[in-house]
């Protein structure tokens, strides 16, 4: 599976959401970056822009053409998923944060210092280690 993910940056902080998916206990209650599957015939740049708008309400512009790429293996209780995760740093160019909407029940702006306080989904964890490791 190919997934595009955004690191939305504002005032030096990164936006993360609390996953609200009781039907998926391995993800429910974990923090994550907004992300989504690449749709048929959609390019990666379009995917990250669409997913950020759908999940957060923000219109964003990726700050780089080339994404950070990770190969993520997520082990659930009864199955495993391999994800090619493409992460784009993004800046907000419009919109308003959706509160209590979609699959995230809560949003937080975190710093590198805050990162260790939260438990993240595997892909978000890897991407944030990369992002904060470069800061």
C-alpha positions in Angstrom: 0.0 0.0 0.0 1.2 3.5 -0.8 0.4 6.3 1.6 1.1 10.0 1.5 1.5 11.8 4.8 1.9 15.4 5.8 3.9 17.1 8.5 2.0 20.3 8.9 4.2 23.0 10.5 3.1 26.1 12.3 5.3 28.3 14.4 7.9 25.5 14.7 5.3 23.0 15.9 3.9 19.9 14.2 0.2 19.0 14.1 -0.7 15.5 15.3 -4.1 13.8 15.8 -5.5 11.3 18.2 -6.8 8.3 16.3 -10.5 7.5 16.9 -11.1 4.1 15.4 -12.6 1.8 18.0 -13.1 -0.8 15.2 -9.3 -1.0 14.9 -7.9 -1.6 18.4 -4.3 -1.6 17.2 -4.6 2.0 16.0 -7.3 3.4 18.3 -5.9 5.9 20.9 -2.6 6.3 19.1 -1.3 9.7 17.8 -0.7 10.1 14.1 0.1 12.5 11.4 -2.7 13.1 8.8 -2.3 10.7 5.9 -4.1 8.6 3.4 -3.9 6.1 0.5 -2.9 7.3 -2.9 -6.0 7.0 -5.1 -5.9 5.5 -8.6 -4.2 7.9 -11.1 -3.5 10.4 -8.4 0.0 11.8 -8.0 1.6 11.9 -4.6 1.6 15.7 -4.4 -2.2 15.7 -5.1 -2.7 13.0 -2.5 -1.0 14.9 0.3 -2.9 18.1 -0.5 -6.3 16.3 -0.6 -5.7 14.2 2.6 -4.6 17.3 4.6 -7.7 19.1 3.6 -10.0 16.1 4.3 -8.5 15.2 7.6 -7.5 18.6 9.1 -9.5 21.2 7.2 -6.3 23.0 6.2 -5.3 23.8 2.7 -1.6 23.2 2.5 1.4 23.5 0.2 4.1 20.9 0.5 7.5 22.7 1.0 9.4 20.1 -1.0 8.8 18.3 -4.3 10.5 15.0 -3.1 9.0 13.3 -0.1 10.8 11.5 2.7 10.3 7.7 2.0 9.9 5.0 4.7 9.0 1.3 4.4 6.7 0.6 7.3 5.7 -2.8 8.6 2.7 -2.5 11.0 2.0 -5.7 12.9 -1.6 -6.0 14.1 -2.9 -8.8 16.3 -4.2 -11.0 13.4 -2.4 -9.5 10.3 0.4 -7.4 9.1 0.5 -4.4 6.6 3.4 -3.1 4.6 3.2 0.5 3.7 5.4 2.6 1.5 5.0 5.9 3.4 5.8 9.2 1.6 6.0 12.2 4.0 5.8 15.8 2.9 6.5 18.8 5.2 3.7 21.2 4.5 2.8 24.8 5.3 -0.7 26.1 5.9 -2.1 28.4 3.2 -5.7 28.5 4.2 -8.6 26.7 6.0 -9.5 26.1 9.6 -8.7 23.1 11.8 -11.6 20.5 12.0 -12.3 19.8 15.7 -13.7 16.3 16.6 -14.1 15.4 12.9 -13.2 12.4 10.8 -10.9 9.8 12.3 -9.1 12.1 14.7 -10.9 13.1 17.9 -8.3 15.6 19.1 -5.4 17.6 17.7 -2.2 18.9 19.3 0.7 21.0 18.1 3.9 19.4 19.4 7.6 20.2 19.5 10.6 18.0 19.4 10.6 18.1 23.2 7.0 16.9 23.3 7.6 14.0 20.9 8.5 11.4 23.4 5.4 12.0 25.5 3.1 10.5 22.9 2.5 7.0 21.5 2.3 7.1 17.7 1.3 4.8 14.9 4.4 3.2 13.4 4.5 5.3 10.3 4.0 8.6 12.1 6.6 7.6 14.7 9.2 6.9 12.0 8.4 10.1 10.1 8.6 12.3 13.2 11.9 10.7 14.3 13.2 11.7 10.8 11.7 15.2 11.0 12.8 16.0 14.6 16.2 14.4 14.0 16.9 16.9 11.3 16.0 19.9 13.6 
